[in-house]
Amino acid sequence: MENQPYMLLFRTTGPENLQHLSAEERQHLVTRWNTWFEGLLKQGKATEGQPLEAEIHLVSSKAGDRVVDGPFPETKESIGGYVKLRVSGLDEAVAIAKAHPGLDYGLVIEVRLMTPDCHLGVTTTHATTSGAN
């Protein structure tokens, strides 16, 4: 069976969620988090991961002419980072999420299957070109 792409989206990662931790506890969490991620990379289960800044720019309206800058009060629930996985399926993706050390500190992980089949018909895979200059 071919590995499937899953996205882990991290919520409640803002500094306000960890301010109750001592410097030593924070360092311990960071060490465990890095070990978790680096282990996934070495196993070929994770393909990339990145934290996201709290600064947000919401683009909306018909021509995208409405841009609202944040952060907003509700950003404590916003996405603070992600990890892309290549795994055998949902069970493995959930098992990886369950092993995340941040769960002990209130982290919430959204597990989503990435799909090339957009319900609108939008192309979500790279087009291949042959013989193009």
Kinemage of the C-alpha trace (Angstrom):
@kinemage 1
@onewidth
@group {chain A} dominant
@subgroup {mainchain}
@vectorlist {calphas} color= white
{ca met a 1} P 0.000 0.000 0.000
{ca glu a 2} L 1.307 3.435 -0.959
{ca asn a 3} L 1.826 5.931 1.822
{ca gln a 4} L -0.796 8.651 2.069
{ca pro a 5} L -0.172 12.340 2.793
{ca tyr a 6} L -1.574 13.630 6.079
{ca met a 7} L -1.255 17.034 7.672
{ca leu a 8} L -0.981 17.553 11.420
{ca leu a 9} L -2.140 21.064 12.310
{ca phe a 10} L -1.114 22.332 15.744
{ca arg a 11} L -3.522 24.500 17.730
{ca thr a 12} L -3.124 26.245 21.106
{ca thr a 13} L 0.629 26.651 20.634
{ca gly a 14} L 0.843 30.336 21.603
{ca pro a 15} L 3.112 31.567 24.395
{ca glu a 16} L 0.102 32.272 26.619
{ca asn a 17} L -0.613 28.543 26.724
{ca leu a 18} L 2.812 27.727 28.161
{ca gln a 19} L 3.467 30.747 30.383
{ca his a 20} L 2.776 28.703 33.513
{ca leu a 21} L 5.806 26.491 32.770
{ca ser a 22} L 9.202 27.161 34.299
{ca ala a 23} L 12.175 27.724 31.993
{ca glu a 24} L 13.334 24.179 32.762
{ca glu a 25} L 9.903 22.718 31.926
{ca arg a 26} L 9.799 24.659 28.642
{ca gln a 27} L 13.248 23.402 27.690
{ca his a 28} L 12.192 19.848 28.504
{ca leu a 29} L 9.126 20.244 26.270
{ca val a 30} L 11.215 21.687 23.429
{ca thr a 31} L 13.706 18.824 23.696
{ca arg a 32} L 10.918 16.217 23.641
{ca trp a 33} L 9.152 18.017 20.747
{ca asn a 34} L 12.364 18.123 18.688
{ca thr a 35} L 13.089 14.454 19.430
{ca trp a 36} L 9.536 13.544 18.323
{ca phe a 37} L 9.867 15.471 15.041
{ca glu a 38} L 13.436 14.424 14.238
{ca gly a 39} L 12.472 10.792 14.825
{ca leu a 40} L 9.658 11.122 12.287
{ca leu a 41} L 12.046 12.662 9.758
{ca lys a 42} L 14.592 9.839 10.240
{ca gln a 43} L 11.856 7.228 9.775
{ca gly a 44} L 10.668 8.944 6.579
{ca lys a 45} L 7.241 9.532 8.162
{ca ala a 46} L 7.462 13.349 8.194
{ca thr a 47} L 8.376 15.268 5.054
{ca glu a 48} L 8.388 18.767 6.562
{ca gly a 49} L 7.162 20.817 9.462
{ca gln a 50} L 7.136 24.477 10.335
{ca pro a 51} L 5.917 26.763 13.104
{ca leu a 52} L 3.736 29.690 11.992
{ca glu a 53} L 3.933 33.260 13.249
{ca ala a 54} L 1.012 34.581 15.288
{ca glu a 55} L 0.703 37.545 12.914
{ca ile a 56} L -2.281 36.910 10.649
{ca his a 57} L -3.584 38.615 7.519
{ca leu a 58} L -7.107 37.620 6.529
{ca val a 59} L -7.895 38.219 2.853
{ca ser a 60} L -11.563 38.247 1.866
{ca ser a 61} L -14.308 39.805 -0.288
{ca lys a 62} L -14.811 39.526 -3.998
{ca ala a 63} L -11.517 40.867 -5.330
{ca gly a 64} L -9.578 40.069 -2.189
{ca asp a 65} L -9.602 43.768 -1.438
{ca arg a 66} L -10.399 43.303 2.235
{ca val a 67} L -7.297 42.540 4.288
{ca val a 68} L -7.553 42.445 8.070
{ca asp a 69} L -4.380 42.213 10.118
{ca gly a 70} L -4.101 40.263 13.366
{ca pro a 71} L -3.316 38.604 15.721
{ca phe a 72} L -6.845 38.428 17.032
{ca pro a 73} L -8.073 37.427 20.504
{ca glu a 74} L -9.157 34.038 19.181
{ca thr a 75} L -5.693 33.219 17.788
{ca lys a 76} L -5.012 31.002 20.785
{ca glu a 77} L -7.099 28.486 18.813
{ca ser a 78} L -5.468 29.312 15.460
{ca ile a 79} L -2.996 27.088 13.681
{ca gly a 80} L 0.472 27.597 15.130
{ca gly a 81} L 2.349 25.099 12.993
{ca tyr a 82} L 2.132 21.935 10.959
{ca val a 83} L 3.831 18.676 10.058
{ca lys a 84} L 3.300 16.894 6.759
{ca leu a 85} L 3.330 13.112 7.016
{ca arg a 86} L 3.592 10.206 4.557
{ca val a 87} L 2.013 7.265 6.370
{ca ser a 88} L -0.008 4.122 5.739
{ca gly a 89} L -3.304 5.725 6.732
{ca leu a 90} L -5.382 7.500 9.341
{ca asp a 91} L -4.566 5.064 12.148
{ca glu a 92} L -0.846 5.681 11.785
{ca ala a 93} L -1.312 9.452 11.496
{ca val a 94} L -3.433 9.495 14.665
{ca ala a 95} L -0.904 7.300 16.496
{ca ile a 96} L 1.862 9.764 15.584
{ca ala a 97} L -0.275 12.674 16.792
{ca lys a 98} L -1.045 10.850 20.064
{ca ala a 99} L 2.696 10.531 20.739
{ca his a 100} L 3.274 14.301 20.587
{ca pro a 101} L 4.678 15.598 23.901
{ca gly a 102} L 2.791 18.891 23.592
{ca leu a 103} L -0.514 17.149 24.273
{ca asp a 104} L 0.470 17.074 27.953
{ca tyr a 105} L 0.462 20.904 27.895
{ca gly a 106} L -2.829 21.579 26.106
{ca leu a 107} L -1.731 21.242 22.477
{ca val a 108} L -4.554 20.212 20.160
{ca ile a 109} L -3.624 18.417 16.933
{ca glu a 110} L -5.926 18.328 13.936
{ca val a 111} L -5.224 15.314 11.678
{ca arg a 112} L -6.258 15.810 8.043
{ca leu a 113} L -5.838 13.678 4.937
{ca met a 114} L -4.383 15.690 2.068
{ca thr a 115} L -6.179 14.895 -1.168
{ca pro a 116} L -5.658 15.748 -4.837
{ca asp a 117} L -9.446 15.657 -5.331
{ca cys a 118} L -10.801 19.105 -4.493
{ca his a 119} L -14.609 19.161 -4.309
{ca leu a 120} L -14.555 22.215 -6.619
{ca gly a 121} L -12.408 20.487 -9.224
{ca val a 122} L -9.394 22.695 -8.521
{ca thr a 123} L -6.120 21.072 -9.599
{ca thr a 124} L -4.066 20.287 -6.522
{ca thr a 125} L -1.163 18.415 -8.062
{ca his a 126} L 1.715 19.743 -10.104
{ca ala a 127} L 1.194 19.624 -13.845
{ca thr a 128} L 3.876 17.750 -15.728
{ca thr a 129} L 5.344 19.173 -18.860
{ca ser a 130} L 7.099 17.245 -21.553
{ca gly a 131} L 9.300 18.850 -24.136
{ca ala a 132} L 8.492 22.378 -22.938
{ca asn a 133} L 11.256 24.963 -23.072
